[in-house]
């Protein structure tokens, strides 16, 4: 019974992910949005882009 539960939990995490990439990317996306208000859009978009790259690079 424990093996079935562990297998189902692992399969669920593989298909849904645990959101680590999104958590790492969040500060960069927020900082990029704030910087867009006070600086040219290119600067804020570059900071947000770092968050997008981090989100894509971390597979889980």
N, C-alpha and C positions, 0 to 999 in steps of 0.2 A: 504493500500500500504506500509506503514512504517513497519507494522508487518511482511509482506512477506520479505521485504529487511533485517530486523533484523534476521529473522529466517534463511534466506539463508546465511547471514554472519556468524552466529553461527555454522551452519552445515559445512561451508567451513573451519572455524578454527578448528573444531573438527577433520576433516579428514586430514588437512594439518599441523596443529600445527603452532605455531607462532615463533618457533625457539629460545625460551628463553634458553632451555637446551644447544643448540649448541653454543649460545653466551657465556654462563657461562663456557663451556668446552674449548673454544678456547684458553684462556691464558695458561691453563694447557697443552694442546697439543703442543702449540708453545714452551713453556718452556721445555717440555720434548724433543722436537726435538733439541733445542739448547744444552741442557745438554748432549744429546747423542753424540754430537761432542767432548766434552771435558772430559766426564766421561764414565765409563763403561755403556754398554747398559742397564743393569738392573736398574740403577738409573733413566735414562731418560724414560725407559718404565714404571717404576712405576709412575712417574709424569704424563705421558700421560694416564696411567690407571685411575688416579684420574679424569681426564677430561672425560674419557669414562663412568665412574660411575656416574658422575654428569649429563652427557647427558642422561643417561638411567633413572636416578632417577627423573629428572624433566620432567613430562609428557607433558608439553606444550612448 
